[in-house]
Amino acid sequence: MGSALEFHLGKIPVRIHATFFLMAAFLGLGGDPHLVPILSWVAIVFVSVLFHELGHATMGLSFGLEPRIDLHGMGGTTSWATGKPLSHLKRIAISLAGPFAGFALCGIVFALARFGLFPNTPLWNTAVKAALFVNGGWGALNLLPLLPLDGGNVMTQTLHAITGGRGERPARITSIVVAVVLLPLAFLWSSWWGALLVFSFLASNWTGLKDLSAREHDAPMRASLEQAQAALDAKNAARVLELARPVALAARTAQVRAEALHLVAFGFLLEGRVADADAAIAALPSGYAPHPQLVELRESTARQ
């Protein structure tokens, strides 16, 4: 478990990393620097972010997904233990459930304050304002059309529905434009944490756009890999190498390159060329290990 606290809320596992509380405390230092107000702020952020993620999780649970909530240094994330095909509308509903859960909590706090159900003390008044700000203000910002915010996910699914599944590129471009607009505003408002967050969103979307281009470049190569696999099944080493080697040289994504290099190594081993097969295996992208069958074939070929 390490430095993470783990528990269940009904069927939903929750994991809270120590970095979440450090982040919340750091953000609270901009207000009253005394211990009690900071602890009050941390508690409000904890409850609010957890409530937000529970909105996502319970909506996903109603659609048959298996959610897991993580609270960490960059906020909160709801992930799914198993994938399941969902309509664009259901994915939008899951994305909206988080901020609207926060809006509901904001409304409850506002109503309780309106009817005078909180003590009229400086600490309580500050806590109420903080709860309204975190659940209302942060919730509204989270609806901006900027990936990976919830508003960005709603935008992406809407564009997917309009374009027949080709919404990622316009969503990434829109996110980059929004981040470029927000970044100087964050500096203007002296929000250093906001500036760091927006910069990270800008970088992730730029990287995502490059990754998308690489995937689109490699997509047509799938046909060659399938033909190479069929040639491998037929023990046709020359055909395997003819089809797989150009893909290994031209591929831009690690996955396609790794698949092509595996086929190249198999092809070389079928021809008894152990040194060439070793070179193909050594060229596998970081994080990809040779398939056990490839290792077994390499060892048997080397013994011959």
Helices and strands as residue ranges (DSSP letters): E 4-9, E 12-17, H 18-28, H 35-62, E 67-72, E 75-80, H 88-114, H 122-132, I 133-137, H 138-141, H 150-163, H 168-188, H 192-218, G 219-221, H 222-233, H 237-250, H 254-270, H 274-282, H 292-303
